[in-house]
Amino acid sequence: MKQNGHENYVTISANTNTLKSVLILENGYQVDFRPDHSVGSVLGFNNAVYSSDYQESENSVNILSINSILVNVDIISGSYLNGIRNPTIYSFSLTLPLATR
């Protein structure tokens, strides 16, 4: 899929009718949701490696169970998490400020 002039080989979207995630893989890419604390469980996927072109999650999305996301990619080095080398490229909090009354 080409978006904004860039190739996307892994696309995650939502099926709002079923409340499940949709994973689209191109060019033989795979996604491994087996590691502990993987975002796969939040997106409704089982602990497995997914390699088919189109896959809908087995379970409903469970985004309310988390408060932050840490993105790791195994093609980088030089970053640290709590003083330990870790391939982290991005980290963000999902908490929102309380509405004022």
N, C-alpha and C positions, 0 to 999 in steps of 0.2 A: 504494500500500500504506500503510495507516495502522498505525503502531506507536507505542505509548506516547503516544497522543494527537497525534502529529505525522505529517504527510504525508511520505512518502519517494518521490521521483520517480526516483531512481537506486538500485538495489539490486544489490550484488555478493555472490554466495554461491558455494558450492562444490558440484560434482558429485563426490562421493567415489568413485563407481564408475568414472569416467573420469579422475580427477585433473585436471579442467579447471574453469575459472571459469564462472559463469553471470551474465550481465549482463541485468537487467530494467529497461527504461526506460518511463516513463509520461509522459503529457501532452506528447508530442512532444519530450522531452528528447533530447539527443545527448551522446555522450562522445567526445572527441578524444584518441586515443592516438598521434598523430603526432609530438608534440614529442620531441626527444632526451631520453633517460633517463626516459621515461614509465614509470609503474608498469604500463602495459599489457603490456609484455614479461614482467614478473614474473608477471602474472596469466594469461599464455598467449595474449594477443591480439596480432594483427599491428598494424603502424603504419597505422592507419586511423581513420576517423570512423564510429562505430556509432550507428545511429538506429532499428533495428528494435526491436520491443517485447521480444523474447526473443532472446538471442544467447549461444551457448556458445563459449568460446575455441577457437581453432584448434589450440592447442598445450597441453601440460600446464603446470600451475603450476610456476614455478621460483623459489620463495621462498627457497631456500637460497643463492642467488647474491647476496643483499643483506644489509647490516648496519644500514641506517637508512632512514627514509622522511621526506621533506619534502613537506608538503601545500601546494599553491598553488591559489588560486582567483582568477579574474580580476575579481571584483566587490569587492575590497578594495584599500586602499592604505595607505601609512604604515609598512610593515614593511621591514626590511633583512636582507640576507643577505651576509655578508662585506663590509659597507660599501656595498652597492649596493641600490637600491630593488628590492623583490621582493614579490609578493603572497602571502607565506607566512602561513598561518594556524596551522600546527602542524608540529612536527618531533619525531621520536622515534627512539630507537635500538632495534634488534632484538637486540642482543647480550645474552646471558644470562651470569651469573657461572658460573664453572666449579664443578662439584660438588665439595664437599670429601670427602676420603676418610676 
